[in-house]
Amino acid sequence: MTITVSLAAAQANLTQLVDQVAATHQRVEVTRDGVPASRGLHLYLDVFQHG
């Protein structure tokens, strides 16, 4: 499952977003105004469980 968020939303609450992703071990795709960032600017946060 991929969670898609906007940059505006991520900037407003990035720490909480990362914590939520870490808790669910999901992948986050960051988009700009609903359109995936282009030209290599895709940002994926792959969060792996530790321990």
N, C-alpha and C positions, 0 to 999 in steps of 0.2 A: 504494500500500500504506500502511496506517495501523498504526502500532505503538501498542498500548494498554498503559499502565502504571498502577500504583496510586500514589497520593500517598505512601504509606509507602515504597515502593520508590524513588520519585523523590527523596524527601528524603534517603534513606540514601546515594544515589550520584548526585546531580543532575549534577555536573560530568561524570562518566563517561557518563551518559546523553546529555547534550547533545553530547559529543564523538562518541559513537556515531552519533547522529542526523545530525550534520554530515558524518560520513564516508559515510553511506549516502543522504543527501539525502531522508530520509523525513519523514513527519508524525507527531507524537506527540500522542495524545489522553490527557489525564490524567483518571483516574476516582477516585472516592472509594468505597472498599470495593467495587470492582467495578461501581459504578453511576456513569454519567457525571455529573459535577458539574452541578447544575441552576441555573436562574434566572440565566443569563448567566455562570456560573462555569466554563464550559468553557474549558480552556486548551489552545490549539494552538500548538506551536512549529514554525513553518515555517522551515526552515533552507535558505538558498539558497547555492549555490556562489559563492565570490568569486574574482575574477581570472579 
